[in-house]
Amino acid sequence: MALEWKDEEGKQIPSGLLDRLTTNLFKIDDPGEQVRHPTEDLASALLGASSALKLQIPGVGEASLNRKGIREFQKTAEENNP
């Protein structure tokens, strides 16, 4: 956006406008809240909807989890990433 502004207007974005557009851009409401990556949400949704999970682990082989194993895996993951 800043480059387009400069191309079209021939000058930098006014600091007042830039401040207004970026206010609270990276603010976290709860300081204790962990920032989550979108892949974590995707993995959680997939695991929650799955009845079984098979993973190919390089150097180890294949690992299979049933619904109970998936719940235990999710619980462990949540405990390790509060």
Secondary structure, 3 states (H helix, E strand, C coil): CHHHHHHHHCCCCCHHHHHHHHCCCCCCCCCCCCCCCHHHHHHHHHHHHCCEEEEEECCCEEEEEEHHHHHHHHHHHHHHCC
